[in-house]
């Protein structure tokens, strides 16, 4: 069963990467108007603001736009191990300044340099990411995925991974957004 879930998650990530290659992306505020070559930094975004919001998994971290933030268990401390196609499927939450918090422990917020010369937001020493298949604020479709060599989990305000299962997509189709 876990192998099937891993294969499905990997297929979803590949499909997201393929779909994203032909689009201009929805988070272009940090990119030029033309599409970058595949070897440049991935389409990223993020306001550098972290907040906690209620979700079906409990209180979790979101960015300033209400997008769910995840940690990657294959990262080494504050060093990201997600580049290339991984970063296309799991865009890092980047910032150009000092990250801010709303209702979180500010001492747990930091940044880490990336090999692509961007600065990634961290929380409790974990680099943070969004999931490209989360279509709107409040989506948690990446929860528990295993892709690119590790598991992906939403993050609690305490800075730990939330390892519970996300509700099935059919149970959230009509509600959407979970109040974000």
Secondary structure, 3 states (H helix, E strand, C coil): CHHHHHHHHHHHHHHHHHHHHCCCCCCCCCCCCCCCCCCCCCCCECCCEEEEEEECCEEEEEECCCCECEEECCCECCECCCCCHHHHHCCEEECCCCCEEECCCHHHEEEEECCCCCEEEEECCEECECCCCCCCCCCCCCCCCEECCEEEEEECCCCCEECCCCCCHHHHCCCCHHHC
